[in-house]
Amino acid sequence: MLTYWAERAWLEGPEGPGPAESVAIETAEGRITSVITGVPPAGATILRGLVLPGLANAHSHAFHRALRGRAHDRGGTFWEWRSRMYALAGRLDPDSYFRLARAVYAEMALAGITCVGEFHYLHHAPGGRPYSDPNAMGHALTAAAAEAGIRITLLDALYLTGGFGEPLDGVQRRFGDGGLDAWMNRVDKIEAAPHVAVGAAVHSVRAVPEAAIAAFARSGDGRPVHVHVSEQPAENAACRAEHGCSPTELLERCGLLGPDTTAVHATHPTEHDLELLRRSGTTVCLCPTTERDLADGIGPARAMAEAGIPLTLGTDSAAVIDMFEEARAVEMHERLVSQRRGHFTTAELLAAMTGHDSLGWSDAGRIAPGRRADLVAVALDSTRTAGIAPDGILHAASAADVTDVVVDGRRVVADGRHTAIDAAAELAETIAELWT
Ligand SMILES: [Zn+2]
């Protein structure tokens, strides 16, 4: 048994969620066993600042981290960025994929992320040839998460076409399994581990034909399913030309929407799309720092929240790995669009930052007895946060203010340092190697 004592902790109190003072959190075997406010118990590990539940990064492509600061040419579009990303994807092998992901997941741990939803599509060797372990790339990711000390939901993506009715081309051949059955056979062989949940993904309506999406949906067995939806207007236009409907309408027609499904982005939905998402209980994962980095546009976050659509957040292309910045961007982008302030409460944004449900870990995301012992201490005395009211933390803190992180009862970050990995050194070394 291990007891933590938090100066302040974010609890779901009788008067609603908010910061409570002087909170003793007892843990055993990776779970919280009791939460009591009062004086610090003898021998407790002290966590200063404000302790939040573990943060969930619901949408990541870890290898995109190697593009950060390297793809900002004047006049570029999403599609030009994608060609740069494909060049990077062409260089990775299981060893470099593992080393890069290990450093990226350490960066996530340092930012207070205790679980990542890794949307994984780089499956095979160049040309599409399977590795001797056909899940060598996926296993590189799960091993990387283990070493970084965070949980992972491996959202293995079905990827069959290079565009509507087009064969896979060039580096895309590394993404494809040739058909749904071959993809299922491979995904069935992904090794289980206590820190791993195996989910599934349809890359997008561009990358999977309608019949295969429908068959995929029929094979659903309750695991989390993620799908990129309406990130770019060009995707909507191409879908209308091919299928006579929006991407969301196509997914509904195929039976893919539902409470186990997360639509990633949904930046350009129609009113009808929002109604379909709401009615089906589908979650939407917003990735605002990527959406602005790639000039995707601003999704209608408040309209989604008003409709009762559950929202989560993801770092997607890793242009930024900072869930505070993602949450703040949801509010700030809405202000820019509406020219009005104050759209989301701190509790709403924190709920989006802790969307472990959408990754298949419904027992995480709250500081309460029986929940996974995921704790994130955020400094209230840094130059950024000094003097703020604790419930204003999402308007002041950044990932750099995270001082201590506990994942499933294990201390992964202590005093602002990862306990096992020098993330900055490993990122610098691995990324330099990839670009030489
Ligand atoms: Zn993505």
Residues whose N, C-alpha, C, O or C-beta is under 5 A from the ligand:
A	BS01	ZN	D316
